[in-house]
Amino acid sequence: MITYDEFAAVDIRVGRITRAEPFPEARKPAIKLWVDFGGEIGEKRSSAQVTAHYTPDGLVGKQVLAVVNFPPRQIGKVMSEVLVLGVPDAAGEVVLIGPDQIVPLGGKLF
């Protein structure tokens, strides 16, 4: 069990994917993402192993949730600045998490 304060320390925000490109250099199939979180945070980069359900073109414009307060992490040739969140489907493939309505960018999950 964790405390509410421990949960609150994880900064999960909504962003919109503004750009997505194939990431052929990745060890596992992945897509490079640029996610806009609005004025306070701005645009951040990430990569995600989401090729089973998504194409780069299909991701542009999609709102997603991401952890924005992890330190940057080098993933192959990409410096990942945020962790885009998803859950596994029945086959273990990633399904992205996002709001079911359009919401303002940068909104914090609570």
Phi and psi in degrees as a GROMACS rama.xvg file:
@    title "Ramachandran Plot"
@    xaxis  label "Phi"
@    yaxis  label "Psi"
@TYPE xy
-118.388  164.02  ILE-2
-87.1501  164.783  THR-3
-61.7636  -37.9865  TYR-4
-61.4268  -37.8914  ASP-5
-65.0132  -42.2698  GLU-6
-63.3843  -43.8691  PHE-7
-64.2425  -21.6224  ALA-8
-70.7869  -20.0317  ALA-9
-85.994  112.737  VAL-10
-91.4087  99.4357  ASP-11
-105.329  121.731  ILE-12
-126.584  159.175  ARG-13
-93.3242  136.249  VAL-14
-138.38  169.008  GLY-15
-117.41  131.188  ARG-16
-70.7955  120.046  ILE-17
-100.429  -22.6786  THR-18
-153.575  143.637  ARG-19
-147.629  135.949  ALA-20
-137.72  150.558  GLU-21
-58.5183  151.555  PRO-22
-125.627  70.641  PHE-23
-65.8631  -20.3985  PRO-24
-77.721  -13.0466  GLU-25
-65.1835  148.333  ALA-26
-63.9139  -40.2814  ARG-27
-112.775  149.057  LYS-28
-52.6064  129.907  PRO-29
-149.928  169.654  ALA-30
-128.299  134.594  ILE-31
-79.5353  136.014  LYS-32
-125.895  144.376  LEU-33
-118.21  122.417  TRP-34
-121.887  126.314  VAL-35
-93.8933  121.98  ASP-36
-105.612  11.863  PHE-37
87.5282  -174.35  GLY-38
-54.6461  -46.9438  GLY-39
-65.4582  -40.6336  GLU-40
-104.108  -37.6993  ILE-41
81.2428  -158.662  GLY-42
-92.0139  134.435  GLU-43
-127.986  156.035  LYS-44
-104.077  154.329  ARG-45
-158.826  174.774  SER-46
-135.699  151.86  SER-47
-144.861  139.829  ALA-48
-87.7644  73.3462  GLN-49
-122.031  19.5732  VAL-50
-68.984  -16.0295  THR-51
-69.028  -33.1308  ALA-52
-115.957  -11.9062  HIS-53
-133.21  151.115  TYR-54
-114.418  157.716  THR-55
-53.7397  -47.5436  PRO-56
-62.3801  -36.5559  ASP-57
-72.4902  -18.4667  GLY-58
-84.4992  -27.3765  LEU-59
-61.9631  126.848  VAL-60
96.332  -13.6357  GLY-61
-74.4026  134.067  LYS-62
-86.1265  135.575  GLN-63
-136.261  162.242  VAL-64
-101.565  143.897  LEU-65
-150.045  148.993  ALA-66
-81.0201  123.677  VAL-67
-107.657  -0.670779  VAL-68
-115.386  26.1572  ASN-69
-85.0132  151.854  PHE-70
-68.4031  150.648  PRO-71
-56.3967  147.647  PRO-72
-135.633  130.925  ARG-73
-77.1723  122.282  GLN-74
-123.208  98.915  ILE-75
61.1987  -126.605  GLY-76
-90.9204  5.12848  LYS-77
-109.111  132.16  VAL-78
-90.2893  106.526  MET-79
-82.1953  123.151  SER-80
-102.883  -16.9912  GLU-81
-140.643  160.155  VAL-82
-109.525  105.943  LEU-83
-73.4948  134.533  VAL-84
-96.7032  145.34  LEU-85
-155.662  172.974  GLY-86
-130.597  155.146  VAL-87
-79.271  143.628  PRO-88
-82.9766  -171.587  ASP-89
-61.3912  -25.5183  ALA-90
-95.1787  2.36274  ALA-91
87.066  6.87689  GLY-92
-86.4994  147.131  GLU-93
-74.5612  131.336  VAL-94
-115.546  121.909  VAL-95
-68.0547  150.345  LEU-96
-102.93  132.697  ILE-97
-158.95  169.509  GLY-98
-67.8548  153.735  PRO-99
-89.847  1.93723  ASP-100
-137.102  156.581  GLN-101
-67.7494  129.193  ILE-102
-129.438  161.489  VAL-103
-61.6693  140.849  PRO-104
-63.5734  143.59  LEU-105
88.4225  -4.18928  GLY-106
-59.1987  135.379  GLY-107
-91.0207  133.25  LYS-108
-66.6571  134.544  LEU-109
